[in-house]
Amino acid sequence: MERRILIAGIGNIFFGDDAFGVELAQQLNRRPVPEGVAVIDFGIRGIDLAYALLDDYAAAILLDATPRGGAPGTLYLIEPDADTLDGLGLAGVETHNVDPVKVLATVKAFGGRPPRFWIVGCEPTTFEARDNNVVSLSAPVKAALPQAIEMVATLVARILREVEEPSAAEASVEAAADS
């Protein structure tokens, strides 16, 4: 089966809640995922994520800590417009820090077209290393993980339905043309 959805965990495990996307990807990898769905922990490897997005995915879900001013642990489902990424180009790419918008702009700079994508984000408490680099999520972010797993599962199911619907419509048109 073709690859349909890339789920990409991003973040730095040494900076507290910035590890949200990485931890969520790891937890998703411990569960069965539908055929055609790839769950990958990219960590801080933004250029690797850009190259992965050059593959022919129908959709991508980026998992990331997303400071937007809400209460720590608040989950967000964001669907940015890939067409508004022009002009950011390669100058914005950092090899040890992943900014999803810059990664997607890099895909465009490489001549690719980013797939339709979403960000499943969580409001962090902190982006700092704690207790001499003891790696852990804050309590509110850790408590948000089960709900984030459900959010991702619901989104994946929705995307798979949308991907299947055009295929079914094309098959019925071809069947009608053959008769």
C-alpha positions, 0 to 999 in steps of 0.5 A: 500500500502506498504511504498516505500519512506521515506523522512526525514527532518533533522537539528537543528532549532536553528542553522540558515540554519541547519533547511533547511531539517526540513523546507523543510519536513514541507513544503512537509507535507503541500502538497499532497504526493503520496501513499506509501511516508512518509514525517517525520521531524526527526530534530536532532533525528538521532537514530530515523532516523536509526530505521526508516531506518530499516523498509522496504523502497525501497528508502530514501531521506534525506533533509539536509543543506549540506556545499560543498563550493558553493554559499549559497542557491545552491541545491545539489542532492547527491546519496552516495554509501551505500556499502562504509559506513562500519567501521563507526558503532555506535561510530559515532552516536550522539543523538543531531546531525544528520550526514546522513552517520553516521546514515546509518552506524548505520543502517548497524551496527544494521544488516539492509541494508540501502535502496537506498538513496539520499540527497537533500541538500542546501548550508547554509549561517550559522549554527549559532543561530541568534538574541537571538535564533530567528529561521529563514533561511537565505534569500538565503536558504529560496529562494531555498525552492520552487526549492527544493520542485520541486527537491524532487517531481521529484525525488519521481516520478522517484523512484516510476517509478523505483519501479513500473517497476520491479513489472510490469515486474514480473507480466508479467513473472507470467502471461506468466508462468500461460498461 
